[in-house]
């Protein structure tokens, strides 16, 4: 049985990904949840913790499914520890190119407070390039429902928090847009089916 580590997003906890974990487990995978303080530590610092976590698991192949900020943590992981074992990587609604909503929030004192260290080589961009040989797939949302619409004036497809263009990453092998909100990406059944397909085959179902 192959193993999958889930990495949650900003202001979230492990239980938030329980439904997606259950659906992936039903696809035949052994699932694990990595939890981390999303604002008290930078994505790079969280990647160091993630490395310690997977080192204890000591399994291969090992896949990753990461939502939002979690995808940036995984990118830092592969940059810091390029010797990662084989496995597929899937990001859901991750702002690989930086987040305009986070940029707007960072202009105010209260915004910087609630974002914390997530903006350090994270939500504002400046994340190491993806150079790993592991296949990385991206699922973006186009549901256009979310608090981000109050902070950014999207002129393109978006999930209410992240624009589709912000999810694109050089080096990824596949990109898919689904009609979901940012949070809906981890609850939608059709998204879960695409996650299972990518983990098994390294591509999405057309």
URKAMO-V587632 format. One record per helix or strand of 3 or more residues. SS is the DSSP state (@ for helix, = for strand). FROM is the first residue (numbers start at 1). LEN is the number of residues. Records with the same first field share a line. If there is no record, write none. Layout:
SS: FROM-LEN, FROM-LEN
//
This chain:
=: 3-5, 30-5, 62-6, 89-4, 136-6, 174-5
@: 14-13, 43-15, 69-12, 100-6, 109-11, 147-4, 164-4, 183-4, 189-13
//
